[in-house]
C-alpha cells in the first residue's frame, strides 16, 4: 500500500491535484487500463494536515521520474521514446480513451 499526499511545504492550491488523481484511479477501477487500485481518500485535513489517498503499490518506474525530463534510457536514446509512446497508447485501450478524456 502507498499513502499519496503532497510534500510538506507544497502550496494548498495543489491539493486539487491529489483529489483529481484519486478520481482518476477510482474511475479506472474495474476496467482494462493498467493502474494501481485506489482504496480510500481522506479529505479531512485534521488527520495529516492535507488531503491524501491510499492505493496499491505497483512495482515499476516512471519514465518521467527525473527532475529535468525523461529518465534514462529515454533521454539518451530517442528511438526508445517512440516505443515508450506506443506502450503508453497501448496501455490506454481504445475504448477507454473517451473515459480518460472525460475526467478532465
C-alpha positions in Angstrom: 0.0 0.0 0.0 1.0 3.6 -0.7 -0.1 6.7 1.0 -0.1 9.5 -1.6 0.0 13.1 -0.4 1.8 16.3 -1.3 5.1 17.1 0.3 5.4 19.4 3.3 5.5 23.0 2.1 3.6 22.4 -1.1 1.0 25.2 -1.6 -2.5 24.2 -0.7 -3.8 25.0 -4.2 -2.1 21.8 -5.3 -4.4 19.8 -3.1 -6.9 19.7 -6.1 -4.3 17.6 -7.9 -4.4 14.9 -5.2 -8.2 14.8 -5.4 -8.0 14.6 -9.2 -5.6 11.7 -9.0 -8.0 10.0 -6.7 -10.9 10.5 -9.0 -8.9 9.1 -11.9 -7.8 6.0 -10.1 -11.2 5.4 -8.6 -12.8 5.7 -12.0 -10.4 3.3 -13.6 -11.4 0.6 -11.2 -12.9 -2.4 -13.0 -11.6 -1.7 -16.5 -8.6 -2.8 -18.6 -6.4 0.3 -18.2 -3.4 -0.6 -16.1 -3.5 1.3 -12.8 -3.0 1.0 -9.1 -6.1 0.1 -7.2 -7.5 3.0 -5.2 -8.6 2.2 -1.7 -9.5 5.4 0.2 -9.4 9.2 0.1 -9.2 11.3 3.2 -10.2 15.0 2.8 -10.1 15.7 6.5 -7.1 18.0 7.0 -7.2 17.3 10.7 -5.7 13.8 10.0 -2.5 14.6 8.2 -2.7 18.3 7.5 -3.9 17.9 4.0 -5.9 15.5 1.7 -4.4 12.2 0.9 -5.3 8.8 -0.5 -4.2 5.2 -0.2 -3.6 3.0 -3.2 -1.9 -0.3 -4.0 1.8 -0.3 -4.7 2.7 -1.1 -8.3 6.2 -2.3 -9.0 7.8 -0.3 -11.8 9.3 3.0 -12.7 8.1 6.3 -14.1 9.5 7.4 -17.5 9.2 10.9 -16.2 11.0 10.2 -12.9 13.7 12.8 -13.3 13.5 16.5 -12.4 14.9 17.6 -15.7 12.7 15.5 -18.0 12.9 11.9 -19.3 14.7 9.2 -17.3 17.4 7.1 -18.9 17.4 5.3 -21.3 14.8 7.5 -22.9 16.8 10.7 -22.5 19.8 9.5 -24.5 18.1 7.1 -26.9 15.4 8.9 -28.9 14.4 5.7 -30.8 13.2 4.3 -27.5 10.9 7.2 -27.0 8.7 6.1 -29.9 8.4 2.6 -28.3 7.5 4.2 -25.0 4.8 6.3 -26.6 3.3 3.2 -28.3 3.3 1.3 -25.0 1.6 4.3 -23.3 -1.1 4.3 -26.0 -1.5 0.5 -25.9 -2.0 0.8 -22.1 -5.0 3.1 -22.7 -7.3 0.7 -24.5 -9.1 2.5 -27.4 -12.5 2.1 -25.7 -11.1 3.7 -22.6 -9.7 6.9 -24.1 -13.0 8.7 -24.0 -13.4 7.8 -20.3 -10.0 9.3 -19.5 -10.7 12.4 -21.5 -14.0 13.0 -19.7 -12.2 13.1 -16.4 -10.6 16.4 -17.4 
